[in-house]
Structures are given as structure tokens and as C-alpha cells.
């Protein structure tokens, strides 16, 4: 059984409901989020010409008794997270990146639900744990609602090149 959480959503982009199928408390469900997430994954696939891994052991971050999955890896060295959600969720994605075994970190931000200072905040946090030469934060121009696929793929490809990955190679770097 699904019921609307609010009589009027904040905007067309943020359609949310509470899903009570899992228990009494319910769960907040963003109905537009997957659209933006899929856009980010399409950008990554285009930027890497399909050389990104999105499943399997390479995308797992170990948390001792549990694990988390990042959005992808490129080559043997770059861990990738894609995020369009709130600042708190972006910071969670950063933790997953920091704890991932790959030494290079790429955070792709889709400008949808976070504040204007989010990219700088991400860089500030990453600099505390990762050398500045080993991470990049890329703010995309497009979203799932308003894509700029080619432009965004070029931005991601440039960041990957700065991290030492070569698009013409097998992605092993």
C-alpha cells in the first residue's frame, strides 16, 4: 500500500511517497532519483567507452561485517561514485569512495538536489583523506531531465585522464 507523503510536492523533480510495504514506519522513496542516477551512469559509460565496471567484486567497499557498493570502477585504480541527492547523501558517497581499495577517486555530481557549495565541500572532505592528485570532483552540466551527454562525458573523460586513465587503452591504468 502506497500513500502520498505530502499533498503538494516541492517541485516536479521531487516526487516522493512513503512506501509502507516493508513495515510500519515506511520508507521515503524518490520517484525521480533513478532517472538522474541512470543519466550519470550513461555519462560514465560514454566517457569510458564502456570500459567501466558496474558490478562484481571491484565495486564493493568493505565495512568489516558488511559492505557497500559504489557506482563503478574504471581500470584497476579509479573508484567512481555518482550522486544527485542531498548533501548528506553525497557525504555518504564520499565515505564509500574513501574506504574503497582503489587509490584514485572520482566523484560525479549531478546538479539536482544539493546546494551550490556542494562541489567545494566534497573537495574539502576528500583532501582530508586522499592526496589532491588522487581524486577529482566533476559537476555535470546536465541531469536526467535536461541531459548534456556529450559535454558531460568529455568532462568525465578529462577527469579520468588527470587521474591517469587513458581512454584509448584497455582501461587497465
Secondary structure, DSSP 4 states (H G I P E B T S, - for coil): -EEES-SS-SSSS--EEEE-TT-SS-EEEESSHHHHHHHHHHHHHHHTTT-EE-SSGGGEEEETTEEEE-SEEETTTEEEEEE-S-HHHHHHHHHHHHHSSSSEEEEEE-SSSS-TTHHHHHHHHHHHHS-GGGEEEEE-S--SSS--HHHHHHHHHHHHHHTT--TTS-S--
